[in-house]
Amino acid sequence: MNVNLWNINILGIGFMLVFSAFTAASFMESIVFKDYGKHGITIETGFHSLAVIYGVLGVSNWFAPAIVNKLGSRLSLILSVLPNIGFIFSMYEPYQWSIFLCSTLLGLGGGVLWTANGEVIARNSPGDTKPRNTGIFWSWFNMSALVGNTFLYFQLGNAETISDSNRHTIYLVLGGFSVTGLLSFILLKNTPTPIGDGDFTEEPSPWQPIKDGMRFAVSSNMGLLYGAFIFTGLSLNFWSSVYIVIIGNVFPKRNYLALAGILIGLGQVSSGFIWSVLTYKIGRRGVLLCTTVVCCTAFTLVYLAFPSDAATTQEARAQGVPIIASNIYLSLFVALLLGLGDGGFNVTIYATLGQLWEDAPAPAFAVFKFVQGILATAAFLYCGDLLLPYQLLILGLACVIGCIFFLILDYKCALHAEYEVLPDSTQRANSGNKKQFYEELEQPLMQTDP
């Protein structure tokens, strides 16, 4: 195996191990805290901890490139996993101060971790190998939701509460996953492959990504994507925590939580393949419409099958009565739909940003992650107090509005000077049209396009 393939596989294995631990730990956090109930820890502590993580992560994306440029990608990867390890071990015997301190550090490290990941893939993908190498990385990474939650399923068994001894075992093993992931990054090898063509370029200012991001943030076309960005932030809150809490408050067996996590993971893993194939058949507009239907179907089923206090009750079980009887099989099907729907929106956003801003993708993705992180933070702050029907109403409206504004952007771009950027066509414009197109991308939001 050559150096480039070695590094891509080691990177993928490391991320799979690190996120097997984080995904399982964050899925279970609020329910673990509810069953713990000491040192002032409550179910809302879990929601607020995740709010801190995603809020800080959204901000850290702006500064991460400067840190990676200074430290190098391998050292950045190693150092940025340390907060992840601290966060997981902090739940061995949780205290409020340790949970929120580790959540803040984890958010800071997250931006660096993902920026360093992008640099490793770029440096080890010479020529036309980037699609192949990206696919290898994501194949490894997508296993994380399955690995961590499968462990949880067998560890939790038929328990109806998570005891101290069970919690200790869970977080020791998950911490071991993260430590092993960190150690795997040490195996990354130096590669002579440059990102560009090897010519000397002046090191960019650490403020340049922020300046570029601000310029993109106020452009008219980026403004049309904000609706989709907002929905993915709200959706992240719902599938990664609220829905797991709902199941924990309705069904007695704690291993059902792990099953829901597995089904959400399967939905996200399969979404990349399903929506990519459908894009070639019905175009990106059709895919987003199908994704919107999937999401709204899931929200409707949650409204029908769960009581209104399922996300907010402080009792051992939800006290309300659902419209239809709660059923674990229906609940697991909804989990699959949530994974498919969220994956479809993210696949569409990633493809659109990469295509519209292919000459400078990093600032565009920073805008996306910032908006997503801030909205996820807001949702984590209100989800412990707002009754389930109102949360679902917010999600449904955000989903539909995000889809509508995306379709407006898609139609607008498709009409522009023979430059079709969003449908399934692979046609490229000539350089003159492309230059004009990018100039118009950066026009302010309030400016009327000609």
N, C-alpha and C positions, 0 to 999 in steps of 0.2 A: 504494500500500500504506500503510495507516495505521500509526501509531507502534507499536501493540501487536503487530501481525503482523510488522512489521519486526524488533522486538526478539526475538520468539519464533524467527524464522527465523535471525537472526544468532546467537542462543544455541545453536540446534541445530547450525548449521554449525561454530561454534567447538568445541563438544563433540565433534563428529564428527572434526575434525582432531586435537584433542588426544588423543582416545582411539584414533584410528587409530595414532598413534605409540606410546602406552603399551601398548595391547593387543598389538601386534606385538612390541614390545621385551620385555615380560614373558613372552610365550609362548616366545621364543627365548633368554631370559637364561641358563638353566642349560646348554643345549647350546652356546651361544656361549662360555661360560666353560670348558666341558669342552674345546672345540677350542682355546681360548686357552692355558690351562695355564702362565701366567707370573705372577710377583709373588705367589705363594701363592694364586692364584685357582684354584678347582676347581668341579666341578659343584655341590657342596654350598654354595658361596658364593651361587649363584643361589637355591637354596631358602631359605637364611637371609636373604638380602636381601628376598625376598618376605614372609618371616615378619615382618620388621621393618616393612615397609610396612603390612601388614594389621593387625598388632597396634597400631601407633601410630594408624592410621586409626580403629580401633574406639574408642580413648580420645578422639581429637580430636573425634568427633561430639558429645560432651557440651559442649565449650567453643566450638564453631564458631558457634552462634547469637549469642553475645555479641560475637564478633569481627565478624561481618557487620553486626550492629546498630551497631557503632562506626564501621566503615569505609565502609559502604554496599555494595550488591551489586556494582556495576561494578568498583570498586577491589578488592574482595575476590576477584572472578573473576580479574582481571589478576594480582594478587600470588600467588594460589594456584596459577597455572599455572607460575610461575617454577621451583619445585622439580621439576616434571615435566620441564621443559627441561633442568635440571641433571642429573637422573637419566639421561636418555637420552644426553646428551653425555658423562657419566662412563664410559659403556661404549665410547667411542671408543678409549680406552687405559685399561682398568680397573685400579684399585688397590683393595685391600680397604678402606682408610680412606675413599676417595672414594665407593665403592659404598654403604657402610653409612651414611655421613653423608647422602648424597643420598636414600637410602631412608627415613631418619628424617624428613627435611624433606618428602618426598613424602607420607608418611602424615599429617603435620600439615596440609599443604595440602589433602589430599583431603577432609577433613571440611568445611573452609571452602568448597571448590569446590562441593560438592553442596548445602550449606546456601544458598549464594548463588544457585545454580541454582533452587532451590525458591522463593526470594523473587522472582526475576525473573519466573518463570512466574505466580506469584500476583498480582504487581502489574500484569501485562499481560493478565490474564484477567478482565475485568469481566463481571458478569452470569453468563450460562450458557455462556461461551466457554471455560471451563477444560478440559472434555473435548477440545474441538477443538484447543486450543493444546498440551495435553499430548501429543496424538497427533502433532501436527506435530513437536514436539521429539523424541519417541522415534523417529519415522521417520528423522530426520537422525542421531540418536545410534546407532541400530542398524546403520547403514552402516559404523561404525568398524571392526568386526571383519573386514569384507569388504575395505575399502579397504587397510588396512595389510598384511594377509596376502596380498592379490593382488600388491601391490608386492614382498613378500618372495619369492613364488613365481617371478616373472620374474627377480628379482635373483639368487637362489640358483642357478637353472638346474639343471644335473646335478652340481653340486659335491658331493663326499662329506665335505668338511670346510669350515668357514667360515674362509677365510684372513684375514690382517690387512687386506689391501686391500678385501676384500668387506665385512668388518665396518665399516671406516671409511665406506664408501659407504652402507651400511645405516643407520648411526646418524646420519650427516650428513643424509640425506633424512628420516628419522623426526624428528630434531630440527627440521628445517625445517617439518614438519607442525605440531609443537607451537608454534613461533614464530608461524606463520600463524594458528593458533587463538587465541593470545594477542592478536595484532593485531586479530582480528575483534571481540573483546570491546570494544575501544576504540570501535567503531562503534555500540555500544548507545546509544540515546537516552533522555533523561529522559522519564518519563511522569507525568502528573498523576493517574493512576488509583491510588487507595489500595487497600490490601488489604482493609480493612473498609469501614464505611459512612462514613468520613470524620470521625467523632467523635474528639476528643482522648482518648487513653489514656496513662496513665502508663507510661514506659519500664520494661519488666520487669527484675527483678534478673538479673544474669548467672548466678546460681546457681539460678534458678527451673527451667530445663530439667533440671538435674541432680536437683533435689528431686522434680520430677514423674516423671522417669524411674525414680528409686529407688522411688517409691510404686507405679508400674505394675509394676516388676520383681518385687515380692513379692506381686502379686495372684494369685489362684487361676487365673484364665483365662490370664494371661500364662504361668504356669508350665506349662500344657498345650501351649504353643507352643514351649517350649524345645527339644523334640526336633527339630522341623522347623528351628529356627534352627541347632542344632548340625550337622544334616546339610548345610545349605547352606554352612556354613563348611568342612566336610570336602570337599564336592563342589567348592567353589571351588578348593581346593588341587589336586584331582585333574585337573579339566578344564583349568585355566589353566596348569599346569606339568608335573605328573607324567606325564600322558598324552602330552604332547609329547616329554618325555624318553624315554619308553618307545619311541615310534616312532623317535626318533633313535638309540636304542641297538640297534634291531633291523633297520631298513632303511637302506641306504647313502646314498640321495639326500637331501640336506638340504631340497630343495623339497617333499618329502613333509610336512615339518613345517608348512609354510605351507598346504598343502592340508588338513591336519587342522584347522588354525586356521580356515580358511574354512568347513569343514563344521560345526564347533562354532558359529561365528557364524551360519550359516544356520539351525541348529537353534534357537538362541536367538531369532533374528528371527522365525521362523515360529511359535515356541511361543506368543507373545502372541496371535496370531490363532487358532491351532488350539485352544488351551485355552479362550480366551474364547468361541468358538463352541460348544464342547462343554459349557461351563458351563450354557448355556441349555437344553441337551438332557438332560444327565445329572446336573446339579447339581455343586456344588463337591466333594462327597464322591466322586462318580464320577470327577471329573477327577483328584483326588489319588490315587485307587486306580490309575487308568491311568498316571499319572506314576510311581508307585512301581514298577509293572510294567516300564515303559520303563527306569528306572534300573537295576533288578535284572537285566534282560536285558543291558544294556550291561556291567555288572560281570561277569556270567557269561561273556560272550563274550571279555572281556579276560582272564579267568582261563584260558579254554581256548586262546586264540590267542597268548599271549605267555609267554615263560619267566619263572620266578620271580625271576630277577635282573635283569629288564629295566629296573627303576626304580633299581637300586642299583649296577650294575656300574661299575667304574672302567676297564674295558677299552674298546677301541674299539667292540666289539660285545658284546651279551649272550652268555654262554656256555651257558646252560641250554637245555633242549629243551622246547618247548611241547607240550601235549596234542594239539592239531591244528596243522598247519603255518600259520605266520604268513602273512597275505595282506594286501596293501595295500588292496585293495578292501573287505575285511571291516573293516579298521582304520578306513577312512574312514566306513563305515556306523556303526561304533561311535561315532565322533566326532560324527556327526549325532544319534545317540541321547543322548549325553551333553549336548549343547546343548539338546535337547528336554526331557530330564528335569530338568535344572537350571532351565531357564526355567519349567517347569510348577510346581515348588516355589516359586520366587520370585513368580510371578504370583499363586499362591494365598495366600502370606503377605502380599503387599502389599495384596491385596483384603480380606483378613480384618482386618488391622490398621487399614486405612482405614475399615472398616465398624464394627468394635467400638469404636474410639477416634476416631470422626470429629470429636468436639469438641476433641480435643487430640492430633492424630496425631504431632507432632514427637517428644515424649518416648517414645512407643511405638516409633517407628522407630529412635530412638537405642538403645533396649534391643536391638532386633533386630540392628542393625549392630555393636553392641558384642559380643554373643555370637558372631555370625558371624565377626567379626574375630579374636577370641581363639581360636576353634576352628581357623580357617584358619592362624593363627600356630603353634598346637600341631602341626597336620598338616605344615606346612612344616619344622618342626624334626625330626620323626621320619621323614619320607618318604625321606630319603637313606640311611637305615640299615635300615628295615624292609622285608623281602621283600614282593614284590607280592601274593601270596595273602593275607597278613595285612592289608595295606592294604585290599584288596577286601572282606575279611570285616568290617572295621570300618565301611566305607562301607555295605555291605549291611545290617548290623544297625542302624546309625543311620538309614538310609532307612526301614526297616520300623517301627522304634520311633517315629520322627517321625510317620509316617503314622497309626499307632495312636492316639497321643495327640491328634493333630489331630482324628481322627474322634470321640474322646471329647468334645472341646470342641465340635465341631459338633453332636453329639447333645444335649449339655447345653444349649446355647444355643437349639436348635430347640424344646426342651420348655418354655422359659421364657416364661410369661405371654403367649403368642401373639406373641412378638417373634422372628420367624424371620430371623436375621442371616446365616446361611451358605448355605442352599440358594439355588436360582436364583430364588426368588420375590422380587419387588420390593416386597412389602407392607411398610409401616412401622407401627410401633406408635404408639399415642397417647402424648402427652407424659408422662402419668403413668407408664405402663409403662416408657417409655424412661428416665426419670429413675431409676426403681428399678433398671433393668437396669445403668446406669452405676455406681450406687452399689455394686452387687454385684460389678462388675468389679474394684473396688479393694479387695475383702476380702483379707486376708492368705492366703498359700498354705496355712498349716496350719489355717485356720478351716474348719469343716464347713459347707457351704452348706445352707440350710434346704430 
